[in-house]
C-alpha cells in the first residue's frame, strides 16, 4: 500500500523482483483510490523512480535539469500559457533596443547555505555558465550574452550584443538555475557536482551513486514561482529520487506501492495504467524532436538525393504509431516539435512514404546493383549507413524499437543500416561524436521556443566550432534566417522566419523527424498535486502532498 510515511530505500534487486511478480499478478494497486476530498496529510517521503542517473546533479542535460529543479530556483518560470512569470525575479524590463534586461529580485531570499540571493550572485552565475560551468546555458547565451552587472543589491542588468526576443523565456529552463555564489567560489567542483546549493524548496542531503538521491525539505523556503499552487515550505518532508533504468520495473514499483511516482511510462504500459486508478501526465517537449540528422560531410549522405531517398524509404508514421501504441506522437518535422511556437506544418509534411521515389533516386545516383542480401552496391561498395545511438541515455527502449523498424524498412530499398547501441560510458566519452564516426545521428534537444534552431544549425568554424550541429551542415543562408528570427520583435514575423528555416532544412533533407520526445509521469492516487513544469516537462514536487 502506498503511504505517506518515510520508507527506507529498497534495493534495486527487490524492485526488479517485484517487476517479475507483476508479470503474473493482477496489475492494480493494493489500496483503494482516495476520495476526491480526501484529507491532506503533511510530511512523509515521496518515493520517485527516475530512469537515468546524471553525472552531476546540476548541468546541461535534461536529466540534470529535472532533478535540479527541485532544489535550485530560476529567475523566471513559465505558466500553462507559456507566459513568463516571476520566480526569483519579481519584475523586469527590456531596453528599447532590446540589448539590456533589468531584473528586480525578491527581497530576503537566501540560499540553503544561508548566503543571500542577490544581484551579485545572479551576475556571477551568468559569467560562471559561459566560462564553462554549464555547457547548455553557454550555447544558449553564445553569440548574444555580453555581460551581467549588479546595479544594487536586488537589481541586476543583463547586457546582450544583439537583440534576442525570447531571452527571458529561455531563462525559465533549469539550465539557468541560480546557485550559491559562495558555494561555487569556495567548494571543489566535485562538491558542487554532488551537492549543489540553491535556494529551492528542497536541498540535497545525500547521493548514493547507482541508487538514489535523498532530497530533504527546505523549511525556510519563501520563493516559489508565481505559478505554484501554494506558498511557504513544501508539504512533504523529503523526496527519495531513485534511479531505476528498466521501464517495466518502474511500472511494477508503482503498482506495488514501492514508488509513489515514476518517470517515462513505457508506451506499452500506458493503456493498462490508464484503465486502473493511476494518474498519468504527458508533456510533449518543445524544441528539437527525436530526429535523425544526416552527416553531410561524407558519402553517402553528402549527396542530397541519397538523403531524400533514405527519407522516402521510411513509413515513419506507421512505425511510430505501431510501436508508440498511440502514446508517442509522430513527428515529420526535423527542425522542431509540434509543441514549439513557430512550428511549420509544411516542413512536417515535406516527405511521404514513397519507396518508388526512393528507388528511382537511388537508381539515378548509380546504385543499381544489389548483393545477395538485397543491399545496393555501386562500384563494388555496399550502401552502408552507420547509425550509432545513445542507448540508455538519449534513447529509451521505445526509441530503440523505432530505430530497429527504420533499419528494416530502409533495407527494402537497399540501405544497409548498421545500428550501434552506444553505452553511457562511450556516450560521455564522445566516441561517436566526430564527422568520421557516423552517417546518421539521432537525438533531441528540449527548448521552450524555436531558438533551438540556432544551436543546432549554426555554422561550425575553426574559430567557433559548433558541436551541436550534428549534420555538420554549414549554410550561411540558413544561419541568417535563424539569426533574423531570433532578433525579430514582432512574434508573427518571427514565427514566419522560424518556419522558413524549418522548410529550408526539409527541402535540403539535412534532417528528418521521427517522433516527439515525451516527458511522462505515473502517479499514485495517494499523492496529489504533482505537476509538470512548463519549460521542460519535469516533475514538480513542491506542491505535492499525500492523502489518506
C-alpha positions in Angstrom: 0.0 0.0 0.0 1.3 3.5 -0.8 1.6 5.6 2.3 2.8 9.0 3.3 5.3 7.6 5.7 9.1 7.7 5.2 10.4 4.5 3.8 13.9 3.0 3.7 15.5 2.6 0.3 14.7 -0.8 -1.1 17.5 -2.4 -3.1 17.0 -2.2 -6.9 17.0 -6.0 -7.0 14.0 -6.0 -4.8 12.1 -3.7 -7.2 13.2 -6.0 -10.1 11.8 -9.0 -8.3 8.5 -7.1 -7.8 8.5 -6.5 -11.6 8.7 -10.2 -12.3 5.9 -10.9 -9.9 3.8 -8.2 -11.6 4.0 -10.1 -14.9 1.8 -12.8 -13.4 -0.1 -10.7 -10.8 -3.2 -8.5 -11.2 -1.9 -5.0 -12.2 -3.8 -3.0 -9.7 -2.9 -1.1 -6.5 -3.5 -2.8 -3.2 -5.1 0.3 -1.9 -8.5 1.9 -2.8 -8.4 5.2 -4.6 -8.9 8.0 -2.1 -12.0 10.2 -2.3 -11.6 13.5 -4.2 -12.0 15.4 -1.0 -9.5 13.2 1.0 -7.7 15.0 3.7 -4.2 16.2 3.1 -1.5 14.7 5.4 1.6 16.8 5.7 5.0 15.2 5.9 6.3 11.9 4.6 8.7 11.0 1.8 7.8 10.8 -1.9 9.5 7.7 -3.5 10.1 8.6 -7.1 11.6 6.3 -9.7 13.5 8.0 -12.5 15.1 6.2 -15.4 18.5 7.8 -15.7 21.3 8.9 -13.3 23.2 12.0 -14.3 26.9 12.5 -13.8 26.3 15.6 -11.7 23.2 17.0 -10.1 23.4 20.3 -12.0 24.4 20.8 -15.6 23.4 20.9 -19.2 21.5 17.6 -19.6 17.7 17.4 -19.3 18.1 14.7 -16.6 20.1 17.1 -14.6 17.5 19.8 -15.1 14.7 17.6 -13.9 16.4 16.9 -10.5 18.0 20.3 -10.0 14.6 22.0 -10.5 13.7 20.6 -7.0 16.4 22.4 -5.2 17.6 25.3 -7.4 15.3 28.2 -8.3 15.3 30.1 -11.6 14.9 33.8 -12.2 11.6 33.2 -14.0 9.0 30.5 -14.7 6.6 29.7 -17.5 2.9 29.3 -16.8 0.5 27.0 -18.6 0.0 29.6 -21.4 3.8 29.8 -22.0 3.9 33.3 -20.4 6.9 34.3 -18.4 6.0 34.8 -14.7 8.1 35.8 -11.6 10.2 33.4 -9.6 13.4 34.8 -8.0 12.9 37.9 -10.1 9.8 39.9 -9.1 9.8 42.1 -12.2 11.8 43.0 -15.2 12.0 45.3 -18.2 13.9 45.3 -21.5 15.5 48.4 -23.0 14.1 49.9 -26.2 16.9 48.5 -28.3 16.5 45.0 -26.8 20.1 44.9 -25.6 19.6 45.1 -21.8 17.3 43.2 -19.5 17.0 44.7 -16.0 15.6 42.3 -13.3 14.4 43.2 -9.8 14.9 40.3 -7.4 12.7 39.3 -4.5 13.9 40.6 -1.1 15.0 38.3 1.7 15.6 35.1 -0.3 18.6 33.1 0.8 20.4 30.0 -0.5 20.4 27.0 1.8 24.0 27.8 2.8 22.4 31.0 4.3 24.1 33.4 1.8 21.9 35.9 0.0 20.3 35.5 -3.4 21.3 39.0 -4.6 22.2 40.7 -7.8 25.9 39.9 -7.4 25.2 36.2 -7.1 22.9 36.3 -10.2 25.6 38.1 -12.3 28.2 35.7 -11.1 26.1 32.7 -12.3 25.8 34.2 -15.8 29.6 34.5 -16.0 30.0 31.1 -14.5 27.8 29.5 -17.1 29.6 31.0 -20.1 33.0 30.2 -18.6 32.2 26.5 -18.7 30.0 26.0 -15.6 27.1 24.8 -17.8 27.6 24.0 -21.4 24.0 24.1 -22.4 23.4 27.5 -20.8 26.6 28.6 -22.6 25.4 27.6 -26.0 22.0 29.4 -25.4 23.8 32.5 -24.5 26.5 32.2 -27.1 26.6 35.0 -29.7 24.3 37.1 -27.5 25.5 37.4 -23.9 27.9 40.3 -23.3 27.9 40.9 -19.5 25.9 41.0 -16.3 26.2 43.6 -13.5 24.7 44.2 -10.1 23.1 47.7 -10.1 22.3 47.4 -6.4 21.7 44.6 -4.0 18.5 43.4 -5.7 18.8 44.8 -9.3 20.8 43.0 -12.0 21.3 44.1 -15.6 22.0 41.6 -18.3 23.6 43.1 -21.4 23.3 41.4 -24.9 25.4 42.1 -28.0 22.3 41.9 -30.2 18.5 41.5 -29.5 17.2 38.1 -28.5 13.4 38.5 -28.3 12.7 35.3 -26.4 15.7 35.7 -24.0 13.5 35.7 -20.8 11.7 32.5 -21.9 15.0 30.7 -22.2 15.9 31.6 -18.6 12.9 29.5 -17.4 14.8 26.3 -18.3 16.6 24.7 -15.3 20.0 25.0 -17.0 19.7 28.6 -15.8 19.1 27.8 -12.1 20.8 30.2 -9.8 23.4 28.6 -7.4 25.1 30.0 -4.4 28.0 32.2 -5.4 29.8 31.4 -2.2 29.5 27.6 -2.9 30.7 28.0 -6.4 33.7 30.1 -5.3 34.8 28.2 -2.2 34.0 24.5 -2.8 35.5 22.0 -5.2 34.0 21.1 -8.5 33.2 17.6 -7.1 31.4 19.1 -4.1 29.3 21.3 -6.3 28.6 18.3 -8.6 27.4 16.1 -5.8 25.6 18.6 -3.6 24.7 21.8 -5.5 23.5 24.7 -3.3 20.4 26.5 -4.5 17.5 28.4 -2.8 14.8 25.8 -3.7 12.1 24.0 -1.9 14.4 21.1 -1.2 18.1 20.5 -0.6 20.5 17.6 -1.4 21.1 15.5 1.7 23.0 12.6 0.1 23.6 10.9 -3.2 24.1 7.2 -3.2 25.5 6.7 -6.7 23.8 4.0 -8.6 20.9 4.0 -6.2 19.3 7.3 -5.2 19.5 10.9 -4.2 17.7 12.0 -1.0 16.3 15.5 -1.0 15.1 17.0 2.2 12.7 19.9 2.7 14.0 23.5 3.0 11.9 24.6 5.9 12.8 28.3 5.3 11.6 28.3 1.7 9.9 31.6 0.7 10.4 31.9 -3.1 8.1 29.6 -5.1 7.3 30.6 -8.7 4.2 32.6 -9.4 2.5 29.6 -11.0 3.0 27.3 -8.0 -0.1 26.2 -6.1 0.9 27.3 -2.6 3.5 29.4 -0.8 5.8 28.6 2.1 7.6 25.3 2.6 6.9 22.1 0.7 4.2 19.8 2.3 6.4 16.6 2.2 9.5 16.0 4.3 11.6 14.6 1.6 12.0 13.1 -1.9 13.7 9.7 -2.4 14.8 10.1 -6.0 15.7 6.6 -7.1 17.4 5.5 -10.3 15.5 2.6 -11.9 16.6 2.1 -15.5 14.1 -0.6 -16.6 10.6 0.7 -17.5 8.7 -2.5 -16.6 10.4 -2.4 -13.2 9.4 1.2 -12.7 5.7 0.4 -13.5 5.8 -2.6 -11.2 7.2 -0.4 -8.4 4.3 2.0 -8.9 1.7 -0.8 -8.9 3.1 -2.5 -5.9 3.3 0.7 -3.8 7.1 0.7 -3.7 7.1 4.0 -5.6 4.7 6.9 -5.4 5.6 8.3 -8.8 7.6 7.2 -11.8 9.0 8.8 -14.9 9.0 7.7 -18.5 6.0 5.3 -18.6 6.6 2.8 -21.4 4.1 3.2 -24.3 3.1 -0.5 -24.0 2.1 0.1 -20.3 0.1 3.3 -20.8 -3.3 1.8 -21.6 -3.1 -0.6 -18.7 -2.2 2.1 -16.2 -4.9 4.4 -17.6 -7.6 1.7 -17.1 -6.6 1.5 -13.5 -6.6 4.3 -11.0 -3.1 5.8 -11.7 -2.8 9.5 -12.6 -0.9 9.8 -15.9 0.7 13.0 -17.0 2.1 13.6 -20.5 4.1 16.6 -21.8 5.3 16.9 -25.4 8.6 18.7 -25.1 9.0 21.7 -27.4 12.4 22.2 -29.1 14.1 19.7 -31.3 12.2 16.4 -31.6 13.6 12.9 -31.8 15.0 13.3 -35.2 17.7 11.9 -37.5 20.4 14.1 -38.9 22.5 13.2 -41.9 26.2 13.6 -41.9 26.5 15.8 -44.9 30.3 15.8 -45.0 30.9 12.2 -46.2 29.4 9.6 -48.5 26.7 8.5 -48.9 24.8 11.5 -47.5 26.9 14.2 -48.9 24.6 13.6 -51.8 21.3 15.3 -51.2 19.4 12.9 -53.5 20.5 10.0 -51.3 19.3 11.8 -48.2 15.9 12.2 -49.8 15.9 8.6 -50.9 16.5 7.4 -47.3 13.6 9.5 -46.1 11.3 8.3 -48.8 12.2 4.7 -47.8 10.5 5.0 -44.4 6.9 4.8 -43.4 7.7 6.8 -40.4 4.1 7.5 -39.2 3.2 3.8 -39.2 6.4 2.9 -37.4 5.8 5.4 -34.6 2.0 4.7 -34.3 2.6 0.9 -34.1 5.5 1.0 -31.6 4.2 4.0 -29.8 0.7 2.5 -29.2 -0.9 5.9 -29.8 1.0 7.4 -26.9 4.2 8.6 -28.7 3.3 11.4 -31.2 4.6 11.0 -34.8 6.7 14.0 -35.9 7.7 14.6 -39.5 9.5 17.9 -38.9 13.2 17.5 -38.4 13.7 21.1 -37.1 11.3 21.5 -34.1 8.5 19.5 -32.5 4.8 20.3 -32.9 4.7 21.7 -29.3 7.1 24.5 -30.4 5.9 28.1 -31.2 6.6 28.8 -34.9 6.1 25.2 -36.0 5.9 24.5 -39.7 3.3 22.0 -40.9 4.8 22.4 -44.4 8.1 21.1 -43.2 6.5 18.3 -41.3 4.6 17.1 -44.4 7.5 17.5 -46.8 8.1 13.8 -47.3 5.6 11.0 -47.6 6.4 7.3 -47.6 7.3 6.7 -51.3 9.6 3.7 -51.9 9.2 4.1 -55.7 10.7 7.6 -55.5 13.4 6.2 -53.2 14.3 3.5 -55.7 14.3 6.0 -58.6 16.6 8.4 -56.8 19.0 5.5 -55.9 19.0 4.3 -59.5 19.7 7.8 -60.8 22.6 8.0 -58.4 24.2 4.9 -59.8 23.3 2.4 -57.0 21.7 0.0 -59.5 23.2 -3.3 -58.4 22.2 -5.4 -55.3 24.1 -8.1 -53.4 22.7 -11.4 -52.3 21.1 -9.8 -49.3 19.3 -7.2 -51.3 21.6 -4.3 -50.3 22.5 -1.8 -53.0 26.0 -1.9 -54.4 28.0 0.7 -56.5 31.5 0.2 -57.8 31.8 -2.9 -55.6 30.9 -0.9 -52.5 27.8 -1.6 -50.4 25.4 1.2 -49.5 26.3 1.1 -45.8 24.8 3.5 -43.2 26.5 3.7 -39.8 23.9 4.6 -37.2 25.1 4.8 -33.6 22.5 5.8 -31.0 22.9 6.6 -27.3 21.2 3.7 -25.6 20.0 4.2 -22.1 20.7 7.9 -22.1 19.2 9.9 -25.0 17.2 6.9 -26.4 14.9 4.8 -24.3 13.5 1.3 -25.1 10.7 2.6 -27.3 13.1 4.7 -29.3 15.4 1.8 -29.8 12.5 -0.3 -31.2 11.6 2.6 -33.6 15.2 2.6 -34.9 15.1 -1.1 -35.5 12.0 -0.6 -37.6 13.8 2.1 -39.5 16.7 -0.3 -40.1 14.3 -2.9 -41.5 12.3 -0.5 -43.8 15.5 1.1 -45.2 16.7 -2.4 -46.2 13.8 -2.8 -48.6 15.2 0.0 -50.8 18.7 -1.2 -50.4 20.3 0.7 -47.5 22.3 -1.4 -45.1 21.8 0.3 -41.8 24.3 -0.7 -39.1 22.7 0.0 -35.7 25.2 0.6 -32.9 23.8 1.0 -29.4 26.3 3.2 -27.6 26.5 2.7 -23.8 26.6 5.7 -21.5 30.3 5.5 -20.8 31.0 5.8 -24.6 28.4 8.5 -25.0 30.0 10.7 -22.4 33.4 10.0 -23.8 32.2 11.2 -27.2 33.2 8.1 -29.1 30.7 8.7 -31.9 30.6 12.5 -32.0 33.0 13.3 -34.8 32.3 13.6 -38.6 34.3 10.5 -39.3 32.3 8.2 -36.9 28.7 8.1 -38.3 26.4 8.5 -41.3 23.2 9.4 -39.4 22.7 10.5 -35.9 19.6 10.6 -33.7 18.8 13.0 -30.8 16.6 15.7 -29.3 17.1 19.0 -27.6 14.4 20.4 -25.4 13.7 24.1 -25.7 10.9 26.5 -25.0 11.0 28.0 -28.4 12.4 27.6 -32.0 15.5 29.5 -31.0 17.0 26.0 -30.6 17.4 26.1 -34.4 20.4 28.4 -34.0 22.1 26.0 -31.6 21.5 23.0 -33.9 22.3 24.7 -37.3 24.8 27.5 -36.6 27.8 27.0 -38.8 30.8 25.4 -37.3 34.1 27.1 -38.0 37.7 26.5 -36.8 37.5 29.7 -34.6 33.9 29.0 -33.4 33.1 25.3 -33.6 29.5 24.1 -33.2 29.5 20.6 -31.7 25.6 20.7 -31.7 25.4 20.8 -35.5 25.2 17.0 -35.8 24.7 17.2 -39.6 28.0 19.2 -40.0 26.0 21.4 -42.3 27.4 24.8 -42.8 25.0 27.0 -44.7 25.2 30.8 -44.2 21.7 31.3 -45.7 20.1 29.0 -43.2 22.0 30.6 -40.3 21.0 34.1 -41.3 17.3 33.2 -41.5 17.5 31.9 -37.9 19.5 34.9 -36.7 16.9 37.2 -38.2 14.2 35.3 -36.4 15.9 35.4 -33.0 16.1 39.2 -33.1 12.7 40.0 -34.7 10.5 41.7 -32.2 7.1 41.0 -33.9 6.2 37.5 -32.9 4.2 36.7 -36.1 7.1 37.8 -38.3 9.5 35.9 -36.1 7.5 32.7 -36.4 7.3 33.1 -40.1 11.1 33.2 -40.2 11.4 30.2 -38.0 9.0 28.3 -40.3 11.1 29.3 -43.3 14.2 27.8 -41.6 12.4 24.5 -40.9 11.3 24.3 -44.5 14.8 25.0 -45.7 16.0 22.1 -43.6 13.3 19.9 -45.1 14.0 21.0 -48.6 17.6 20.1 -48.4 17.0 16.9 -46.4 19.6 17.6 -43.8 17.4 16.1 -41.0 14.0 14.4 -40.7 11.7 13.9 -37.8 10.5 10.6 -36.3 8.7 11.3 -33.1 8.2 14.0 -30.4 10.1 13.5 -27.2 7.7 12.9 -24.2 8.0 13.6 -20.5 5.6 11.2 -18.8 4.7 10.5 -15.2 2.7 7.8 -13.5 1.5 9.0 -10.1 -0.2 7.1 -7.2 -3.7 8.4 -6.4 -2.5 8.8 -2.8 -0.2 11.6 -4.0 -1.9 14.8 -5.1 -0.8 18.0 -6.9 2.2 16.6 -8.7 2.5 18.6 -11.9 4.9 19.1 -14.8 6.7 22.4 -15.1 6.1 24.2 -18.4 9.6 24.8 -19.7 10.8 21.2 -20.0 8.1 19.0 -18.5 10.0 17.8 -15.4 8.2 16.6 -12.3 7.3 19.3 -9.7 7.0 18.0 -6.2 6.9 21.3 -4.3 3.1 21.4 -4.2 2.7 17.6 -3.8 1.1 16.1 -0.7 -0.2 12.7 0.5 -3.8 11.9 1.3 -5.4 9.0 3.2 
